[in-house]
Amino acid sequence: MLKYNGVSSPAAYVCHVVCFFIGWAALALFTLNRVKVDHSEGPNWNPFSRLPDGSPAISEYAVDVLGVIIAALGLAWLIRRWMLM
């Protein structure tokens, strides 16, 4: 049974939330908050779209993937730095 917003364990949910907020912060920082997050779902789903007000948007899933990539690169950098000590 999926209890935590589409995932089966609290650890997966926390990981998803943390990666989303890392991606959201990176998106806001890199685009100076010009690109918004699109929370829509359904048959017309698109990772890159425009909101009804005309502003560019990126999907929640794409923001989450961005957060995973940034977290993985940060972890790799920390491990490499630790190994060089």
NORJOWO-V105129 format. One record per residue. N is the residue number from 0. RES is the residue in three letters. SS is DSSP state (H for helix, E for strand, C for the rest). Layout:
BEGIN
N:RES:SS
N:RES:SS
END
This chain:
BEGIN
0:MET:C
1:LEU:C
2:LYS:C
3:TYR:E
4:ASN:C
5:GLY:C
6:VAL:E
7:SER:C
8:SER:C
9:PRO:H
10:ALA:H
11:ALA:H
12:TYR:H
13:VAL:H
14:CYS:H
15:HIS:H
16:VAL:H
17:VAL:H
18:CYS:H
19:PHE:H
20:PHE:H
21:ILE:H
22:GLY:H
23:TRP:H
24:ALA:H
25:ALA:H
26:LEU:H
27:ALA:H
28:LEU:H
29:PHE:H
30:THR:C
31:LEU:C
32:ASN:C
33:ARG:C
34:VAL:C
35:LYS:E
36:VAL:E
37:ASP:E
38:HIS:C
39:SER:C
40:GLU:C
41:GLY:C
42:PRO:C
43:ASN:C
44:TRP:C
45:ASN:C
46:PRO:C
47:PHE:E
48:SER:E
49:ARG:E
50:LEU:C
51:PRO:C
52:ASP:C
53:GLY:C
54:SER:C
55:PRO:E
56:ALA:E
57:ILE:E
58:SER:E
59:GLU:H
60:TYR:H
61:ALA:H
62:VAL:H
63:ASP:H
64:VAL:H
65:LEU:H
66:GLY:H
67:VAL:H
68:ILE:H
69:ILE:H
70:ALA:H
71:ALA:H
72:LEU:H
73:GLY:H
74:LEU:H
75:ALA:H
76:TRP:H
77:LEU:H
78:ILE:H
79:ARG:H
80:ARG:H
81:TRP:H
82:MET:H
83:LEU:C
84:MET:C
END
